[in-house]
Amino acid sequence: SYLKSNYGTMSLSQDS
């Protein structure tokens, strides 16, 4: 996914 939340945290990661 493009935006994913990590374990309920407000962390947005970029998936290529």
mmCIF entry with sequence, helices, sheets and N, C-alpha, C, O atoms, coordinates in Angstrom:
data_MODEL
# 
_entry.id   MODEL 
# 
_entity.id                         1 
_entity.type                       polymer 
_entity.pdbx_number_of_molecules   1 
# 
_entity_poly.entity_id                      1 
_entity_poly.type                           'polypeptide(L)' 
_entity_poly.nstd_linkage                   no 
_entity_poly.nstd_monomer                   no 
_entity_poly.pdbx_seq_one_letter_code       SYLKSNYGTMSLSQDS 
_entity_poly.pdbx_seq_one_letter_code_can   SYLKSNYGTMSLSQDS 
_entity_poly.pdbx_strand_id                 A 
# 
loop_
_entity_poly_seq.entity_id 
_entity_poly_seq.num 
_entity_poly_seq.mon_id 
_entity_poly_seq.hetero 
1 1  SER n 
1 2  TYR n 
1 3  LEU n 
1 4  LYS n 
1 5  SER n 
1 6  ASN n 
1 7  TYR n 
1 8  GLY n 
1 9  THR n 
1 10 MET n 
1 11 SER n 
1 12 LEU n 
1 13 SER n 
1 14 GLN n 
1 15 ASP n 
1 16 SER n 
# 
_struct_asym.id          A 
_struct_asym.entity_id   1 
# 
_struct_sheet.id               AA1 
_struct_sheet.type             ? 
_struct_sheet.number_strands   2 
_struct_sheet.details          ? 
# 
_struct_sheet_order.sheet_id     AA1 
_struct_sheet_order.range_id_1   1 
_struct_sheet_order.range_id_2   2 
_struct_sheet_order.offset       ? 
_struct_sheet_order.sense        anti-parallel 
# 
loop_
_struct_sheet_range.sheet_id 
_struct_sheet_range.id 
_struct_sheet_range.beg_label_comp_id 
_struct_sheet_range.beg_label_asym_id 
_struct_sheet_range.beg_label_seq_id 
_struct_sheet_range.pdbx_beg_PDB_ins_code 
_struct_sheet_range.end_label_comp_id 
_struct_sheet_range.end_label_asym_id 
_struct_sheet_range.end_label_seq_id 
_struct_sheet_range.pdbx_end_PDB_ins_code 
_struct_sheet_range.beg_auth_comp_id 
_struct_sheet_range.beg_auth_asym_id 
_struct_sheet_range.beg_auth_seq_id 
_struct_sheet_range.end_auth_comp_id 
_struct_sheet_range.end_auth_asym_id 
_struct_sheet_range.end_auth_seq_id 
AA1 1 LYS A 4  ? SER A 5  ? LYS A 4  SER A 5  
AA1 2 LEU A 12 ? SER A 13 ? LEU A 12 SER A 13 
# 
loop_
_atom_site.group_PDB 
_atom_site.id 
_atom_site.type_symbol 
_atom_site.label_atom_id 
_atom_site.label_alt_id 
_atom_site.label_comp_id 
_atom_site.label_asym_id 
_atom_site.label_entity_id 
_atom_site.label_seq_id 
_atom_site.pdbx_PDB_ins_code 
_atom_site.Cartn_x 
_atom_site.Cartn_y 
_atom_site.Cartn_z 
_atom_site.occupancy 
_atom_site.B_iso_or_equiv 
_atom_site.pdbx_formal_charge 
_atom_site.auth_seq_id 
_atom_site.auth_comp_id 
_atom_site.auth_asym_id 
_atom_site.auth_atom_id 
_atom_site.pdbx_PDB_model_num 
ATOM 1  N N  . SER A 1 1  ? 0.845  -1.197 0.000  1.00 0.00 ? 1  SER A N  1 
ATOM 2  C CA . SER A 1 1  ? 0.000  0.000  0.000  1.00 0.00 ? 1  SER A CA 1 
ATOM 3  C C  . SER A 1 1  ? 0.882  1.250  0.000  1.00 0.00 ? 1  SER A C  1 
ATOM 4  O O  . SER A 1 1  ? 2.072  1.183  0.310  1.00 0.00 ? 1  SER A O  1 
ATOM 5  N N  . TYR A 1 2  ? 0.297  2.360  -0.343 1.00 0.00 ? 2  TYR A N  1 
ATOM 6  C CA . TYR A 1 2  ? 1.054  3.612  -0.410 1.00 0.00 ? 2  TYR A CA 1 
ATOM 7  C C  . TYR A 1 2  ? 1.216  4.192  0.982  1.00 0.00 ? 2  TYR A C  1 
ATOM 8  O O  . TYR A 1 2  ? 2.329  4.503  1.408  1.00 0.00 ? 2  TYR A O  1 
ATOM 9  N N  . LEU A 1 3  ? 0.089  4.340  1.697  1.00 0.00 ? 3  LEU A N  1 
ATOM 10 C CA . LEU A 1 3  ? 0.136  4.838  3.069  1.00 0.00 ? 3  LEU A CA 1 
ATOM 11 C C  . LEU A 1 3  ? -0.262 3.718  4.020  1.00 0.00 ? 3  LEU A C  1 
ATOM 12 O O  . LEU A 1 3  ? -1.358 3.170  3.906  1.00 0.00 ? 3  LEU A O  1 
ATOM 13 N N  . LYS A 1 4  ? 0.586  3.384  4.925  1.00 0.00 ? 4  LYS A N  1 
ATOM 14 C CA . LYS A 1 4  ? 0.221  2.373  5.905  1.00 0.00 ? 4  LYS A CA 1 
ATOM 15 C C  . LYS A 1 4  ? 0.575  2.821  7.315  1.00 0.00 ? 4  LYS A C  1 
ATOM 16 O O  . LYS A 1 4  ? 1.648  3.372  7.563  1.00 0.00 ? 4  LYS A O  1 
ATOM 17 N N  . SER A 1 5  ? -0.347 2.574  8.227  1.00 0.00 ? 5  SER A N  1 
ATOM 18 C CA . SER A 1 5  ? -0.113 2.934  9.616  1.00 0.00 ? 5  SER A CA 1 
ATOM 19 C C  . SER A 1 5  ? 0.563  1.763  10.320 1.00 0.00 ? 5  SER A C  1 
ATOM 20 O O  . SER A 1 5  ? 0.140  0.616  10.171 1.00 0.00 ? 5  SER A O  1 
ATOM 21 N N  . ASN A 1 6  ? 1.602  2.047  11.080 1.00 0.00 ? 6  ASN A N  1 
ATOM 22 C CA . ASN A 1 6  ? 2.366  1.008  11.744 1.00 0.00 ? 6  ASN A CA 1 
ATOM 23 C C  . ASN A 1 6  ? 1.945  0.847  13.204 1.00 0.00 ? 6  ASN A C  1 
ATOM 24 O O  . ASN A 1 6  ? 2.232  1.695  14.049 1.00 0.00 ? 6  ASN A O  1 
ATOM 25 N N  . TYR A 1 7  ? 1.255  -0.270 13.478 1.00 0.00 ? 7  TYR A N  1 
ATOM 26 C CA . TYR A 1 7  ? 0.859  -0.645 14.829 1.00 0.00 ? 7  TYR A CA 1 
ATOM 27 C C  . TYR A 1 7  ? 0.122  0.469  15.570 1.00 0.00 ? 7  TYR A C  1 
ATOM 28 O O  . TYR A 1 7  ? 0.404  0.730  16.739 1.00 0.00 ? 7  TYR A O  1 
ATOM 29 N N  . GLY A 1 8  ? -0.826 1.130  14.888 1.00 0.00 ? 8  GLY A N  1 
ATOM 30 C CA . GLY A 1 8  ? -1.621 2.161  15.528 1.00 0.00 ? 8  GLY A CA 1 
ATOM 31 C C  . GLY A 1 8  ? -0.874 3.478  15.687 1.00 0.00 ? 8  GLY A C  1 
ATOM 32 O O  . GLY A 1 8  ? -1.412 4.437  16.241 1.00 0.00 ? 8  GLY A O  1 
ATOM 33 N N  . THR A 1 9  ? 0.368  3.528  15.200 1.00 0.00 ? 9  THR A N  1 
ATOM 34 C CA . THR A 1 9  ? 1.145  4.763  15.278 1.00 0.00 ? 9  THR A CA 1 
ATOM 35 C C  . THR A 1 9  ? 0.841  5.630  14.067 1.00 0.00 ? 9  THR A C  1 
ATOM 36 O O  . THR A 1 9  ? 0.330  5.143  13.058 1.00 0.00 ? 9  THR A O  1 
ATOM 37 N N  . MET A 1 10 ? 1.153  6.900  14.167 1.00 0.00 ? 10 MET A N  1 
ATOM 38 C CA . MET A 1 10 ? 0.907  7.832  13.083 1.00 0.00 ? 10 MET A CA 1 
ATOM 39 C C  . MET A 1 10 ? 2.060  7.794  12.072 1.00 0.00 ? 10 MET A C  1 
ATOM 40 O O  . MET A 1 10 ? 2.406  8.817  11.483 1.00 0.00 ? 10 MET A O  1 
ATOM 41 N N  . SER A 1 11 ? 2.645  6.621  11.877 1.00 0.00 ? 11 SER A N  1 
ATOM 42 C CA . SER A 1 11 ? 3.776  6.483  10.963 1.00 0.00 ? 11 SER A CA 1 
ATOM 43 C C  . SER A 1 11 ? 3.298  6.124  9.568  1.00 0.00 ? 11 SER A C  1 
ATOM 44 O O  . SER A 1 11 ? 2.640  5.100  9.383  1.00 0.00 ? 11 SER A O  1 
ATOM 45 N N  . LEU A 1 12 ? 3.620  6.953  8.586  1.00 0.00 ? 12 LEU A N  1 
ATOM 46 C CA . LEU A 1 12 ? 3.218  6.697  7.212  1.00 0.00 ? 12 LEU A CA 1 
ATOM 47 C C  . LEU A 1 12 ? 4.441  6.291  6.401  1.00 0.00 ? 12 LEU A C  1 
ATOM 48 O O  . LEU A 1 12 ? 5.428  7.022  6.314  1.00 0.00 ? 12 LEU A O  1 
ATOM 49 N N  . SER A 1 13 ? 4.343  5.097  5.808  1.00 0.00 ? 13 SER A N  1 
ATOM 50 C CA . SER A 1 13 ? 5.463  4.592  5.030  1.00 0.00 ? 13 SER A CA 1 
ATOM 51 C C  . SER A 1 13 ? 5.100  4.508  3.559  1.00 0.00 ? 13 SER A C  1 
ATOM 52 O O  . SER A 1 13 ? 3.937  4.309  3.207  1.00 0.00 ? 13 SER A O  1 
ATOM 53 N N  . GLN A 1 14 ? 6.104  4.660  2.700  1.00 0.00 ? 14 GLN A N  1 
ATOM 54 C CA . GLN A 1 14 ? 5.877  4.544  1.267  1.00 0.00 ? 14 GLN A CA 1 
ATOM 55 C C  . GLN A 1 14 ? 6.278  3.157  0.790  1.00 0.00 ? 14 GLN A C  1 
ATOM 56 O O  . GLN A 1 14 ? 7.427  2.743  0.942  1.00 0.00 ? 14 GLN A O  1 
ATOM 57 N N  . ASP A 1 15 ? 5.312  2.443  0.208  1.00 0.00 ? 15 ASP A N  1 
ATOM 58 C CA . ASP A 1 15 ? 5.564  1.128  -0.369 1.00 0.00 ? 15 ASP A CA 1 
ATOM 59 C C  . ASP A 1 15 ? 5.823  1.259  -1.854 1.00 0.00 ? 15 ASP A C  1 
ATOM 60 O O  . ASP A 1 15 ? 5.013  1.845  -2.572 1.00 0.00 ? 15 ASP A O  1 
ATOM 61 N N  . SER A 1 16 ? 6.928  0.729  -2.324 1.00 0.00 ? 16 SER A N  1 
ATOM 62 C CA . SER A 1 16 ? 7.187  0.768  -3.760 1.00 0.00 ? 16 SER A CA 1 
ATOM 63 C C  . SER A 1 16 ? 6.726  -0.539 -4.388 1.00 0.00 ? 16 SER A C  1 
ATOM 64 O O  . SER A 1 16 ? 6.852  -0.720 -5.599 1.00 0.00 ? 16 SER A O  1 
# 
